[in-house]
Amino acid sequence: MEKLPGSVRIKEVGPRDGLQNEKTWVPTESKIAWINMLSNTGIKEIEYSSFVNPKMIPALSDAREVGKQIKRNPQVTYSALVPNQKGLEYALEAGVDGASVFMSASETHNRKNINKSINETFPVLKGVIEDAKNEGKYVTGYVSTVFDCPYEGRMDPEKVITVCDRLLELGVDDLSLGDTIGSAVPSQVENLLDVILKRYPQEKIIMHFHDTRGMAIANILTSIQYGITRFDSSIGGLGGCPYAPGAAGNVATNDVLYLLHGLGIETGIDEKNIQEASLYIQSKLGKVLPSRSLLANAQ
Amino acid sequence: MEKLPGSVRIKEVGPRDGLQNEKTWVPTESKIAWINMLSNTGIKEIEYSSFVNPKMIPALSDAREVGKQIKRNPQVTYSALVPNQKGLEYALEAGVDGASVFMSASETHNRKNINKSINETFPVLKGVIEDAKNEGKYVTGYVSTVFDCPYEGRMDPEKVITVCDRLLELGVDDLSLGDTIGSAVPSQVENLLDVILKRYPQEKIIMHFHDTRGMAIANILTSIQYGITRFDSSIGGLGGCPYAPGAAGNVATNDVLYLLHGLGIETGIDEKNIQEASLYIQSKLGKVLPSRSLLANAQ
């Protein structure tokens, strides 16, 4: 195929975005064992937990213990989600190489999700980003609902750009653009990337797809043909919505690797080790995870 | 997006390819009610059953009753799978607009599936195709394992061409090329279509993808960008392998429609009616079907 990159970087977000909505408690020692397995798959970036208020995300209430006890592979960058300076403090104490801040391109989604307007969010993130940079940490800015918002519908790329511009001014190192409700089709990906890649260097852009309607792999294919080389994904496709039992969540690392390796694109990640780590967390959650490749290979 | 067609034709193969491996018996009257629902979704082509020996496919042993009792919509073409002249006789008696014959591009898969070599298969199909054409019926030739064979591995497009050439010589009206084990990635689709579309008019080519590893929607996107405008799909993604419980089967009509309509491509098919017909057969089978869009919309 034309226009394919030689290699692609994957950030594994399963331990954070994947687990955060799970109702089944995964014991701290199992999380640690699992993240240690992930650290030995060849993955170079892992988001290991979230330092959001544990009342909001009880599934990740042990972020500090996890951060302190995982066995760090020097080849891997470990990051965590932080909502504010207090969260960053805990994250720094537990050990992080990177901090991820988050907000939405949609005013309504931002208010529903973090109880602030977009304009009220920037000063909070400014403090976090400054503190993290002062500690020599890498900062990623997650921007959610970049294609469609469950409240506002189709998003204008200009709204996305406004938020991205401001986050970059505040000092984030890169941006992860999220199809939060997994509704985008490849033409929407093209329309957004047309604008985004004229404005920012591609190395700064990570695409974050959910597979809610089965479009994620096609959206990733379209993204790489547009020059994107960085993606977030979640092992086994972990990460469904709590209000949609059984629905697919984040795009599965397993399926992304099947695509990329099939296209001859290098990732440095071992599919067999990913399969093993998928089966491990699947057994801890006691349910079948949505990744198609996981299921096909488990037979 | 560039190079997208204005419209695409979908053949619904759920009642045949979808049901054939199901262990749960769907009562004849439920099959009939379901096919009648499908007939009113805007779908123009339905493969309603198989006239293969009922001992081989017990799930479809009521093909004759189904064919005789469904309420035909004059806008819809009804076809059935036929293995030989005896099967065709039954199909004609039950009523068909089209007959589908089948064989494999792989010698080993052909032997395992129909107990004959590729060369021994042609004379059998010759008789079926002649008889069907004499009765004024439309004939489709299914060619399976066009990308990868579970026994022979990667298939050379030349082997596929050899079988396609011969089937067209024998008089089939069109060819459905199957990713039988759902293993292809988009670069394989391009490599095959490079050869196929130089040799045959695109109207004669139908692509038949399985979503076993989550690649089907990306493969369909690649196919339409290559000029293909005809696809087989199965409602709800029905059609898993009997030896892989829970594994995804045929690409889901629901997901294909979400892609195509999202890209602004017309199909004439109503997604809500498809959702309803999916929920109907899901309730008869007593299990959650693999279509991502079905699940997302069912919440």
Interface residues (C-beta under 8 A of the other chain):
Chain A: M1 L4 G182 V185 P186 S187 Q188 E190 D211 T212 R213 G214 M215 I217 A218 I220 L221 T222 Y243 A244 G246 A247 A248 A252 D255 Y258 L259 G262 L263 G264 V288 S291 R292 S293 L295 A296 Q299
Chain B: M1 L4 G182 V185 P186 S187 Q188 E190 D211 T212 R213 G214 M215 I217 A218 I220 L221 T222 Y243 A244 G246 A247 A248 A252 D255 Y258 L259 G262 L263 G264 V288 S291 R292 S293 L295 A296 Q299
